[in-house]
């Protein structure tokens, strides 16, 4: 039944070949492809990617959570598969497991119909359904939304039964939460700790129905502790080796990753999803809780506060957690973001939409459970018949509201190659380096980011092992032969009559070990690039450069192994002697005839989407020509025959100190050879005196040289009106310019004659 409910959610992935380009999914595909090469070369848990960053190497696997790549790895290694199919598989699996985990947890406390509603409310929330898997393509974060409810379910089953199976599942699920996504691990683990603490409070709070056996309750913090220990092989090196790389780009005042720039308003949180526009280069993020989600969650919250639901103490936790998460996404919570350690590393307060809708999904199930308990009392003899129709109607309502977010624009049927050459081709364009856009994990010893080297690049084109030596610095009297033994091990035979430094085109990083005839020798650092240098004596010998575990990583593996052994041993003991004889989770009756309406509705809606709604195009927009249908104001302003402004959204009034949103819709009129900059100016009525401005290096964060000519670009700005601005009428203008040369694109009339260098959007009244 849960799979049937999720069919519409997974439809975009299962109905089309290929994967979208220009989202983070592309990065995950290349990381998985690199991992596949490394595993086939004998490096089963590599912390270093030797082919990234022009072939100089990159420690991406030491710092980025690994679970999604290892889930997709078996699929990628199949003879009829590839990394593109594997990443798509992980996205689909994540949506299905998210529904399953939420269903299971809610079902065990509030019944099967409530579980169905909670699963639908969770999977069809805009952030879970659309933003992470499609608009952002964030594979790891999307998968974390599956791991959290599974961990919560496993912990709850452990608390119910005190048996070994749920206990071991809880330990592994907690570890999976930590291994899936670095940032969401902090949030979800804190929520799991909060939920466990809540169970202790409920246990020690006097209750008429009695208390949970204390022995079972203590299994919960132990499961959390061993889950953390089992994941130590990943998080401990991240924590203790964080100074070995550059992390300053992850946060920063005023930058894109500054949390202050990403708070949400109540209007945004409660907004209903809009139809996507297939004529846009990038789809707008839908940063809302979801209309169905907050309506159903609100119903549950009201019934919880009124005391009209079962397990009211349990439900109250999710209500309080939802309120806290919603508060943290709003601007008044800025003081907490500034004071709570690690919170700024979340970067975007709207990341908390995922955890928030998880709480609302539980409340939605609780609310429907309360309604179903009330119906038989209110309508004796008839209420039981509605047990199937009520959840079917609620789930159908939730899915129908989300249908526009399943209408993704067509993407290429062929993703393209995922080999080493394709990686370096993209790096040479400057789109990203090492599969990160901000060089997050460049070793800290790199003082100057090096340019690509032709000697290394040549082997990308010939598909041979990369040249790791800087042979131009080897003395003519010396002979150095050899090369790659395995992806992370290089061996050379040296014959030299004099000492010299052997220089490598490899970034130095903890774990690289140099040996001469098997004896470890010290390395030096080649500055400013941060490359490895090995001083060599005169003589004939063998030099090895190999990536090995550091003491921190070895200790982390030991902690992880011991934690897993203890967890398995405890599970075996609990299997033979469960805490509290005869205890166990209350059995859930098998589904009966009441599930038929829900099954018919889910399958029927999926069939309707596939056969009629998507092919007919009723659920999406299709802007074409020089038209942007979502724009409130349609215009055509020709800037130099290069770019046209075809629409905008801007308010007519503002107040001093207020920040107003402005959206510009641009379209390239021809392939562009220059990256233009954009400005939005607020001017006095004289048209010259500047009052406020918003500038961007790239409109919409999208370099103009990469703009297509058949789709528009949505360029969002925030303009802050200075405090103390006198009331009056001001001019809102925009234009394009070249920062390096200081000239603006001319504004042309219908005859191609210049009439200015900026376009007046509208008059703005300051009250």
C-alpha positions in Angstrom: 0.0 0.0 0.0 2.8 2.4 0.8 4.5 1.7 -2.5 1.1 2.4 -4.2 0.9 5.7 -2.4 4.4 6.6 -3.5 4.0 5.7 -7.2 3.2 9.3 -8.3 6.1 10.6 -6.3 8.7 8.4 -8.0 7.0 8.7 -11.5 9.4 11.4 -12.9 12.4 9.0 -12.2 10.9 5.8 -13.3 9.2 7.1 -16.5 12.2 8.8 -18.1 15.7 7.7 -19.0 18.7 9.8 -18.1 19.0 12.4 -15.3 18.8 16.2 -15.1 22.0 18.2 -15.8 23.1 21.3 -13.9 21.9 20.2 -10.4 23.8 18.6 -7.6 22.7 15.2 -8.8 25.3 15.6 -11.5 28.0 15.9 -8.8 26.7 12.8 -7.0 26.8 10.8 -10.3 30.5 11.7 -10.8 31.4 10.9 -7.2 29.7 7.5 -7.5 31.5 6.8 -10.8 34.8 7.7 -9.2 34.0 5.4 -6.2 33.2 2.6 -8.6 36.6 2.9 -10.3 38.4 3.0 -6.9 36.6 0.0 -5.5 37.3 -2.0 -8.7 40.9 -1.0 -8.2 41.0 -2.4 -4.7 40.3 0.7 -2.6 37.1 -0.4 -0.8 36.8 2.6 1.4 38.8 5.4 -0.2 39.0 8.7 1.6 40.8 10.3 -1.4 39.7 10.8 -4.9 42.9 10.7 -7.1 41.3 11.9 -10.4 39.5 15.0 -9.1 40.8 18.5 -9.2 42.8 18.3 -12.4 44.2 15.0 -11.3 45.9 16.5 -8.2 43.4 14.6 -5.9 40.7 15.6 -3.5 39.7 14.3 0.0 36.0 14.3 -0.8 35.3 10.8 0.6 37.0 11.7 3.9 34.5 14.5 4.6 31.3 13.8 2.7 28.9 11.3 4.2 29.3 8.0 2.3 26.1 6.0 2.7 24.2 7.0 -0.5 27.2 6.1 -2.6 27.6 2.7 -1.1 23.8 2.1 -1.5 24.1 2.9 -5.1 27.5 1.2 -5.7 26.1 -2.4 -6.2 23.7 -1.0 -8.9 26.5 0.9 -10.6 28.7 -2.2 -10.8 26.0 -4.3 -12.5 27.0 -5.1 -16.1 23.8 -3.6 -17.6 23.9 -0.5 -15.3 25.9 2.7 -14.7 26.3 5.5 -12.1 23.4 7.4 -13.6 21.0 4.5 -13.1 22.4 3.9 -9.6 21.8 7.5 -8.5 18.3 7.4 -9.9 17.8 4.1 -7.9 18.9 5.8 -4.7 16.5 8.7 -5.2 13.6 6.3 -5.8 14.6 4.1 -2.9 14.8 7.1 -0.6 11.2 8.2 -1.4 9.9 4.7 -0.9 11.8 4.2 2.4 10.6 7.7 3.6 7.0 6.6 3.1 7.6 3.2 4.7 9.4 4.6 7.8 6.8 7.2 8.4 4.0 4.7 7.9 5.5 2.2 10.2 6.2 4.6 13.1 2.7 6.2 13.0 0.9 2.9 12.4 2.4 1.4 15.6 0.9 4.1 17.8 -2.1 5.5 16.0 -3.3 2.7 13.6 -2.9 1.7 10.0 -5.1 4.5 8.4 -3.1 7.1 10.3 0.1 5.6 9.0 -1.1 5.9 5.4 -2.0 9.5 5.9 1.3 10.3 7.5 3.3 8.6 4.7 1.5 10.6 2.1 1.8 13.9 4.0 5.5 13.2 4.3 6.4 12.0 0.8 4.3 14.7 -0.9 5.6 17.6 1.0 7.2 20.0 -1.5 10.6 19.8 0.1 10.7 16.0 0.1 8.9 15.5 -3.2 10.4 18.2 -5.3 13.0 20.6 -3.9 15.7 18.1 -2.8 15.4 15.4 -5.4 14.7 17.6 -8.4 15.3 21.4 -7.9 18.5 20.8 -5.9 19.3 17.2 -6.8 20.8 16.7 -3.3 21.0 12.9 -3.2 22.4 12.6 0.4 20.0 15.1 2.0 17.0 13.5 0.2 18.0 10.1 1.4 18.4 11.4 5.0 14.6 12.0 5.0 14.2 8.3 4.7 16.7 7.3 7.4 15.2 9.5 10.1 11.7 8.0 10.2 13.2 4.5 9.9 15.4 5.2 12.9 12.5 6.6 14.9 10.4 3.5 14.0 13.2 1.1 15.1 13.7 3.0 18.4 10.0 2.9 19.0 9.8 -0.8 18.4 12.7 -1.3 20.7 10.9 0.6 23.4 7.7 -1.4 22.8 9.2 -4.9 22.7 12.7 -4.9 24.4 13.8 -7.5 21.8 17.0 -8.0 19.9 15.8 -7.5 16.3 14.4 -4.0 16.8 17.4 -3.1 19.0 19.9 -4.0 16.3 17.8 -2.2 13.7 17.7 0.9 15.9 21.5 0.9 16.3 22.1 0.5 12.5 19.4 3.1 11.6 20.9 5.7 14.0 24.3 5.0 12.3 22.7 5.4 8.9 21.3 8.8 9.9 24.8 9.9 10.7 26.3 8.4 7.6 23.8 9.8 5.1 24.2 13.6 5.3 26.7 15.6 7.4 24.4 18.6 8.2 21.1 16.8 8.5 22.8 14.2 10.8 23.1 17.0 13.4 19.5 18.0 13.1 18.0 14.5 13.0 20.3 13.1 15.7 19.3 16.0 18.0 15.6 15.2 17.3 16.2 11.5 18.1 17.9 12.5 21.4 15.0 14.8 22.1 12.5 12.0 21.4 14.3 9.6 23.7 14.5 12.2 26.5 10.7 12.7 26.0 10.2 9.0 26.6 12.0 9.2 29.9 9.9 12.2 30.9 6.8 10.3 30.1 8.0 7.3 32.1 8.8 9.3 35.2 5.7 11.6 34.9 2.8 10.0 36.9 0.3 8.5 34.5 -2.8 6.6 35.3 -2.2 3.9 32.7 1.1 3.0 34.3 4.7 3.1 33.2 6.9 1.6 30.5 9.3 -1.0 32.0 12.4 1.0 32.8 14.7 -1.7 31.4 13.3 -1.4 28.0 13.6 2.4 28.2 17.3 2.3 28.9 17.8 0.5 25.6 17.0 3.7 23.7 20.0 5.9 24.8 22.3 2.8 24.5 21.1 2.4 20.9 21.9 6.0 20.2 25.3 5.7 21.8 26.2 2.5 19.8 24.8 4.0 16.6 27.2 6.9 17.0 30.0 4.5 17.7 29.2 2.4 14.7 29.4 5.5 12.5 32.7 6.6 14.1 34.8 5.5 11.1 33.3 8.5 9.3 32.5 11.2 11.7 35.5 11.0 14.0 38.1 11.8 11.2 35.7 14.6 10.0 35.8 16.1 13.5 39.5 15.6 14.2 40.9 16.3 10.8 38.7 19.3 9.9 41.7 21.6 10.1 43.4 19.7 7.3 41.1 21.3 4.7 39.6 24.6 3.8 36.1 24.9 5.3 35.9 28.7 5.4 33.8 28.8 2.2 31.0 26.9 3.9 29.9 29.9 6.0 30.6 33.6 5.9 29.0 37.0 6.6 27.2 38.3 3.5 28.0 35.3 1.3 25.4 32.9 -0.3 26.0 30.5 2.5 25.2 33.1 5.3 22.1 31.9 7.1 20.9 35.4 7.5 20.0 35.5 3.8 17.7 32.4 3.9 15.0 32.9 6.5 11.4 32.3 5.5 8.3 34.3 6.1 5.0 32.9 7.3 3.6 33.6 3.9 6.3 31.5 2.2 5.9 28.6 4.8 2.1 28.5 4.1 2.2 29.0 0.4 0.5 26.5 -2.0 2.7 25.0 -4.8 2.6 26.6 -8.1 2.8 25.0 -11.6 6.4 24.6 -12.9 7.4 26.4 -16.1 9.1 24.3 -18.7 10.3 27.5 -20.4 12.6 28.4 -17.5 16.2 27.4 -17.3 15.9 26.6 -13.6 12.7 25.9 -11.7 11.9 28.0 -8.7 12.3 26.5 -5.3 9.0 25.8 -3.5 10.1 26.6 0.1 6.8 25.9 1.9 5.5 23.4 4.3 2.8 22.3 1.9 -0.8 23.3 2.0 -2.1 19.8 2.8 0.7 19.3 5.3 0.0 22.3 7.5 -3.8 21.9 7.2 -3.7 18.3 8.3 -0.9 18.9 10.8 -2.9 21.8 12.2 -5.9 19.5 12.6 -3.7 17.1 14.5 -2.3 19.9 16.7 -5.8 21.1 17.6 -6.9 17.6 18.6 -3.7 17.1 20.6 -4.3 20.3 22.5 -7.9 19.4 23.1 -7.0 16.0 24.4 -9.0 14.1 21.8 -6.4 11.7 20.5 -4.8 8.5 21.6 -1.1 8.6 22.9 -1.5 12.3 23.6 1.8 12.5 25.4 3.6 11.0 22.4 1.9 13.4 20.0 2.7 16.4 22.1 6.4 15.9 21.4 5.9 16.3 17.6 3.7 19.4 18.1 6.4 21.1 20.2 9.2 20.0 17.8 7.2 21.3 14.8 6.7 24.7 16.4 10.4 24.9 17.3 11.5 24.0 13.8 9.2 26.5 12.2 10.4 29.2 14.5 14.1 28.4 13.6 13.3 29.0 10.0 12.0 32.6 10.7 14.0 35.8 11.1 13.3 36.2 14.8 15.4 33.1 15.4 18.5 34.8 14.1 19.9 35.2 17.7 19.8 31.4 18.2 21.7 30.9 14.9 24.3 33.3 16.0 24.8 31.7 19.4 24.3 27.9 19.0 27.5 26.2 18.0 27.5 24.5 14.6 24.1 25.9 13.7 25.5 28.3 11.1 27.0 25.3 9.2 23.4 24.4 8.2 23.8 27.5 5.9 20.1 27.6 4.9 17.4 27.8 7.6 15.0 26.4 5.1 16.8 23.1 5.3 14.7 22.5 8.4 11.6 22.2 6.1 12.3 18.5 5.8 12.4 17.8 9.6 9.4 20.2 10.1 7.2 18.3 7.6 8.2 15.1 9.3 6.7 16.4 12.5 3.6 17.7 10.6 3.2 14.3 8.9 3.0 12.6 12.3 0.5 15.2 13.5 -1.5 14.6 10.3 -1.7 10.9 11.1 -2.6 11.7 14.7 -5.4 14.0 13.5 -7.0 11.5 11.2 -6.7 8.9 13.9 -8.7 11.2 16.2 -11.3 11.8 13.6 -11.7 8.0 13.0 -12.1 7.4 16.7 -14.8 10.1 16.9 -16.9 9.0 13.9 -18.3 5.7 15.4 -19.3 7.6 18.5 -21.0 10.3 16.5 -22.5 8.1 13.9 -23.1 4.6 15.4 -23.2 1.9 12.8 -21.9 4.0 10.0 -18.6 5.3 11.3 -16.9 2.0 10.8 -17.7 2.0 7.1 -15.8 5.3 6.7 -12.5 3.8 8.0 -11.3 3.3 4.5 -12.9 6.3 2.8 -11.6 8.9 5.1 -7.9 8.0 4.7 -8.4 7.5 1.0 -9.9 11.0 0.7 -7.2 12.6 2.8 -4.4 10.8 0.9 -6.0 11.7 -2.4 -6.3 15.4 -1.4 -2.6 15.4 -0.4 -1.5 13.8 -3.6 -3.7 16.1 -5.8 -2.2 19.2 -4.3 1.3 17.9 -5.0 0.7 16.9 -8.6 2.1 20.1 -10.2 5.5 19.3 -8.4 5.7 16.0 -10.3 5.8 17.7 -13.7 9.5 18.1 -14.1 10.7 19.6 -17.4 12.2 17.1 -19.9 15.8 16.3 -19.3 18.3 14.7 -21.7 17.7 11.0 -22.4 21.5 10.6 -22.4 23.3 12.0 -19.4 26.7 11.5 -21.1 29.9 9.9 -20.0 31.0 9.6 -16.4 34.6 8.7 -16.9 37.7 10.6 -15.8 37.8 12.6 -19.0 34.3 13.9 -18.5 35.2 15.0 -15.0 38.2 17.0 -16.0 36.3 18.5 -19.0 33.8 20.0 -16.6 36.6 21.2 -14.3 38.3 22.9 -17.1 35.1 24.9 -17.8 35.2 26.3 -14.3 31.8 25.0 -13.3 33.3 23.1 -10.3 36.5 21.5 -9.0 36.6 18.2 -7.2 32.8 18.0 -7.5 32.4 21.0 -5.2 31.5 24.5 -6.3 33.4 26.4 -3.6 36.6 24.2 -3.2 35.3 23.2 0.2 37.8 20.5 0.8 41.0 21.8 -0.7 43.9 20.8 1.7 44.7 23.7 4.0 48.4 23.5 3.0 47.5 24.8 -0.5 48.4 28.5 -0.5 47.7 29.2 -4.2 45.2 27.1 -6.1 47.2 25.5 -9.0 46.2 25.6 -12.6 45.9 22.4 -14.6 49.1 20.9 -15.9 49.3 19.5 -19.4 51.5 16.6 -18.4 48.7 15.4 -16.1 45.9 16.3 -18.4 47.3 14.3 -21.3 46.6 11.0 -19.7 43.0 11.9 -19.2 42.7 12.1 -23.0 44.6 8.9 -23.6 42.8 7.0 -20.8 46.1 5.9 -19.3 47.2 6.1 -15.6 47.9 9.8 -14.7 51.4 11.1 -14.6 52.0 11.8 -11.0 55.6 13.0 -11.2 56.8 16.5 -12.1 59.4 15.0 -14.5 60.6 18.5 -15.6 62.3 18.8 -12.1 64.1 15.4 -12.3 67.8 15.9 -12.9 69.0 14.5 -16.3 71.5 12.2 -14.6 68.7 10.5 -12.7 66.4 7.7 -14.0 62.9 7.3 -12.6 60.6 4.6 -13.9 57.4 3.1 -12.8 53.9 4.4 -12.0 50.6 3.4 -10.6 50.3 0.1 -8.6 46.7 0.8 -7.6 44.6 4.0 -7.6 46.1 5.1 -4.3 49.6 3.6 -4.5 52.4 4.7 -6.8 55.8 2.9 -7.1 58.9 4.1 -8.8 62.4 2.7 -9.4 65.1 5.4 -8.9 68.7 5.4 -10.0 70.5 8.7 -9.3 74.1 9.6 -8.7 73.1 12.6 -6.6 70.3 13.6 -4.1 67.4 15.6 -5.4 63.7 16.3 -4.4 61.2 14.1 -6.2 58.1 16.3 -6.8 54.6 15.0 -7.3 51.5 16.4 -8.9 49.5 15.3 -5.8 48.2 17.5 -3.0 49.7 16.7 0.4 47.1 15.5 2.9 47.2 13.4 6.1 47.5 9.8 5.0 50.0 10.1 2.2 53.0 8.1 3.2 56.4 8.0 1.4 58.7 5.0 1.7 62.2 4.2 0.3 62.8 0.5 0.1 60.0 -0.1 2.5 61.2 2.4 5.2 58.9 5.4 5.9 60.7 8.7 5.1 59.6 12.3 5.8 57.9 14.3 3.1 58.3 18.0 2.4 55.7 20.4 1.2 56.0 22.0 -2.3 54.6 25.6 -1.9 52.6 27.5 -2.9 50.6 24.7 -4.6 50.8 22.3 -1.6 52.1 19.4 -3.6 54.0 16.4 -2.1 57.8 16.5 -2.3 60.0 13.5 -1.3 63.7 14.3 -0.7 65.8 11.4 -2.3 69.3 10.4 -1.5 71.8 9.3 -4.2 71.6 5.6 -5.0 69.4 2.9 -6.5 66.2 2.1 -4.7 62.4 1.8 -4.8 60.1 4.8 -3.8 56.5 4.2 -2.8 53.9 6.9 -2.3 50.7 5.3 -0.8 47.6 6.6 0.9 47.2 4.8 4.2 45.1 5.3 7.4 46.2 7.9 9.9 46.1 7.0 13.6 42.8 8.9 13.9 41.2 6.9 11.1 42.6 3.6 12.6 41.1 4.5 16.0 37.8 5.4 14.3 37.6 2.0 12.6 38.4 0.3 15.9 35.6 2.2 17.7 33.2 1.4 14.9 34.0 -2.3 15.0 33.8 -2.6 18.7 30.5 -0.7 18.8 29.0 -3.0 16.1 30.2 -6.1 18.0 28.6 -4.9 21.2 25.4 -4.1 19.4 25.2 -7.6 17.8 26.1 -9.3 21.0 23.4 -7.3 22.9 20.9 -8.2 20.2 21.7 -11.9 20.5 21.3 -11.7 24.3 18.0 -9.8 24.0 16.8 -12.4 21.4 17.2 -15.1 24.0 16.1 -13.1 27.0 13.9 -10.1 26.0 13.5 -7.5 28.7 10.2 -8.1 30.5 9.0 -11.6 29.7 6.2 -11.8 27.2 6.6 -8.2 26.1 6.4 -7.2 22.5 4.8 -4.7 20.2 1.1 -4.9 20.0 0.2 -6.9 16.9 -1.2 -4.9 14.0 -4.1 -6.6 12.3 -3.6 -7.4 8.6 -5.2 -4.9 6.2 -8.8 -5.7 5.4 -11.5 -4.5 3.0 -11.1 -0.9 4.3 -7.8 -0.5 2.3 -9.6 -1.0 -1.1 -10.6 2.6 -1.5 -7.1 3.8 -0.8 -5.5 1.3 -3.1 -8.0 2.2 -5.9 -7.4 5.9 -5.4 -3.6 5.6 -5.4 -3.3 3.4 -8.5 -6.0 5.4 -10.3 -4.3 8.7 -9.7 -0.9 7.2 -10.8 -2.6 5.9 -14.0 -4.4 9.2 -14.7 -1.1 11.1 -14.3 0.7 8.8 -16.7 -2.0 8.5 -19.4 -3.6 11.9 -19.4 -2.4 14.7 -17.0 1.3 14.7 -18.0 0.9 14.2 -21.7 -1.8 16.9 -22.0 0.3 19.4 -20.1 -2.4 20.7 -17.8 -0.2 20.7 -14.7 2.7 22.9 -15.9 3.4 26.1 -17.8 5.2 26.3 -21.1 6.6 29.8 -21.7 8.0 30.3 -25.2 9.4 33.0 -27.3 10.1 36.1 -25.3 7.4 35.5 -22.8 7.7 34.5 -19.1 4.3 33.4 -18.0 4.9 33.5 -14.2 6.0 37.2 -14.4 3.4 39.7 -13.1 4.6 42.3 -15.5 5.3 41.3 -19.1 7.8 43.6 -20.9 10.4 43.5 -23.7 13.6 45.6 -23.1 16.4 45.0 -25.6 19.9 45.3 -24.0 22.3 45.6 -26.9 20.8 42.8 -29.0 22.3 40.5 -26.5 19.8 40.0 -23.6 16.2 40.9 -23.3 14.3 41.7 -20.1 11.0 40.0 -20.7 9.2 40.4 -17.4 9.5 41.3 -13.7 7.9 41.1 -10.3 8.2 44.1 -8.0 6.0 45.7 -5.3 4.6 49.1 -5.8 5.1 50.2 -2.2 7.6 49.8 0.6 8.6 51.2 4.0 12.0 52.5 5.2 14.1 49.6 6.6 12.0 47.0 4.7 13.6 44.4 2.3 11.5 43.9 -0.8 11.8 41.0 -3.3 12.3 41.7 -6.9 12.4 39.1 -9.6 13.7 39.8 -13.1 13.1 37.5 -16.1 16.0 37.6 -18.7 16.4 35.8 -22.0 19.5 35.6 -24.2 18.9 36.7 -27.7 22.0 35.0 -29.1 24.8 32.8 -27.8 26.8 35.1 -25.4 30.6 35.5 -25.3 30.7 37.7 -22.2 29.6 37.1 -18.6 27.5 40.2 -17.8 26.8 41.5 -14.3 23.3 42.8 -13.2 22.2 45.7 -11.1 18.9 46.8 -9.6 18.9 50.5 -8.5 16.5 52.5 -6.5 16.9 56.2 -7.6 15.5 59.5 -6.6 13.0 61.0 -9.1 15.9 62.8 -10.9 17.0 59.4 -12.2 20.6 59.8 -11.1 20.9 59.8 -7.3 21.3 56.3 -5.9 19.3 55.3 -2.8 19.7 51.6 -2.7 21.0 48.8 -4.9 21.3 45.0 -5.4 24.2 43.7 -7.6 25.1 40.2 -8.7 28.2 38.9 -10.4 26.0 36.5 -12.3 22.2 37.0 -12.9 20.4 34.2 -11.1 23.9 32.8 -10.1 24.1 31.6 -13.7 27.0 32.9 -15.9 25.5 34.5 -19.0 27.9 32.7 -21.3 26.0 29.5 -20.4 22.5 30.8 -21.0 20.5 29.0 -23.7 18.5 31.1 -26.2 15.2 29.1 -25.9 14.6 29.5 -22.1 14.4 32.4 -19.7 16.4 32.9 -16.6 14.7 33.9 -13.3 16.9 36.4 -11.4 15.8 37.0 -7.8 16.9 40.1 -5.9 16.3 41.5 -2.4 16.5 45.3 -2.1 16.8 46.8 1.4 15.3 50.3 1.7 17.6 52.3 4.0 16.2 53.3 7.3 15.2 56.9 7.4 14.4 57.1 3.7 12.0 60.0 3.3 8.5 59.2 2.0 8.0 59.8 -1.7 8.1 58.3 -5.1 11.3 56.7 -6.3 12.4 55.0 -9.5 13.2 51.3 -9.6 15.7 50.5 -12.5 17.8 47.6 -13.7 20.5 46.9 -16.3 23.5 44.9 -17.3 27.2 45.8 -17.2 30.7 44.4 -17.5 32.5 44.8 -14.2 36.0 44.3 -15.4 35.7 47.0 -18.1 33.1 49.3 -16.4 30.6 49.7 -19.3 26.9 49.0 -19.5 24.9 47.2 -22.2 22.9 49.9 -24.0 19.1 49.8 -23.9 17.8 49.8 -27.5 14.4 50.9 -29.0 12.5 49.0 -31.6 14.7 50.5 -34.3 17.9 49.4 -32.7 18.8 52.9 -31.5 20.2 53.4 -28.0 17.8 55.1 -25.6 19.7 54.6 -22.3 21.7 52.1 -20.3 19.0 51.0 -17.8 15.4 50.1 -17.8 12.8 51.7 -15.5 10.8 48.9 -13.9 8.3 51.0 -12.1 7.8 53.8 -9.6 8.1 52.7 -6.0 6.3 54.6 -3.3 8.0 54.8 0.1 5.4 55.3 2.8 
